[in-house]
């Protein structure tokens, strides 16, 4: 397998990870407040676990794991794992777009530090 194909598997892993975070948040927002009482909480979580969108997240997580395993056949873990930090960047940006979550100056600084760390850490 070529390195460019392996890099695509890394990108798919990141994309599916981000997909999972955004879909779970979206479905939780639609499910309402977390109830009180053990039985109500179990029912709430059970409804979420049977939600087709949440099931798609589990399927996506499995596919992401297979992509990651495949990518690791071509790359050293220490080289590609720092790229997983891009999921933090993407979730921050997309949560602002889809859920109107604030991107504060401190979050911006944090994202800048992640990107700088990725740039430094990915050097061979």
N, C-alpha and C positions, 0 to 999 in steps of 0.2 A: 504494500500500500504506500502511496506517495505521501509526503509530508503535507501537501496541500489538502489531500483528502482527510488526513488525520486532523488537520486544523479545522476542517469543516465539522468534524465530530466534536471538537472542543466547543465550537460556536453553537452547535445544536444542544450540547449539554447546558451551556449558559442560557440559551434561549428558552429551553424547556424549564429550567429552574426559575427563571423570571416569570414565565407563563404561570407556573404553579403558584407562586406568591401572589400574583395579581388576581388570579381566578379565585383562590381561597378567600382573599380579602373581599372581593366582589360578592361572593356567595354569603359570607358572614354578614356583610352589611345588609343583605336582603333577608337574612334569617331573623334579624331582630336582636334584642338585648339577651345577653347570657342570663338564663333564669337562675333563681335561687332554688335550693332543694335538690338533693341527689337524683331523684327520679326525673324531675324536669330537665336537669342537666344531661342525663343519659339520653333522654328522648331527643333533646336538642342536637346533641352530638350524633346520635343515630340518624336523624334526618339529614344532617350534613354529609355523613359518610355514604348515604344512599343517593345523594344528589348527583345527577349525571355529570354536572360540571366538576364536582369534586372527584368523582370517579375518573374523569379525564385527567385530572392532576396526578392521580396515582399511576395511571397508564403512562403519562408523560414522564413521571419520575423513573419508572422502569426503563423507558426508552432512553432517557438521559443517562442512566447507569450503564446501559449497553453501549451508548456512544462514548462514554468516558472510558470504559474498559477498552474499547477499540482504539481510542486515541492514545492510551497509555502503551499500546503495543509498539508505537512509533516514536513517542516522546518520553523523555525523562519526566518524572513527576515534578521535580523541582523546577523544571522549565515551564510546564503548562499550568500547574496549580495556581500560581499567582493570577492567571487570567480569570479564574473563578471570581476574583474580587470585582470584576466588571458587572457581576449580577447586582452588587450593592449600588453601583452607579445607575444601572438601568432601572432598578426598582425605585430608587429615589426619584428619578426623572419621570417615570411612567406613573408613579403614585400621585405625583403632582398633576399630571395630565388627566388621569382618569378619576382620581378621588379628591382632587383639589387640596391635597396635602401640601403644607408649606415647605418651601425650600428656603431655609433660614441661612443667614451668613455662616453660622457654625457648620451647618450641613454642607454648604458649598466648600468651606475650607477642608472638611473631612473628605469630601469627594476628590478635591485637588490632591490631598495627601495620598489617597488610594491610587489615583492615576500616576502620581509621581513615583510611588512605591512600585507600581507595576512596571513603569518604564525602567527603573533601576533594577528591579528583581528579575526581569526577563532577559537581561543581558547575559550572554553565555560566558 
